[in-house]
């Protein structure tokens, strides 16, 4: 395994960890309407960078995540990523 492949795998694992962090700490990162608060948006920004770097999802989906940062949508994204594994 070359260095680029190792880095890609590391970034992919980082993206999964960030998504799990957001979804497992619902009361910390989401408001009462199930939308991300400011702390959650910081984590989402890092998640979007990691998703783009690892090429896990298309840029269109990353754009949709940014436009609709709700708990239900992020949960659907996690389900889609789990099916890709």
LINDABEL-V196974 format. One record per helix or strand of 3 or more residues. SS is the DSSP state (H for helix, E for strand). FROM is the first residue (numbers start at 1). LEN is the number of residues. Records with the same first field share a line. If there is no record, write none. Layout:
SS: FROM-LEN  FROM-LEN
This chain:
H: 3-22  26-4  38-17  59-9  71-14
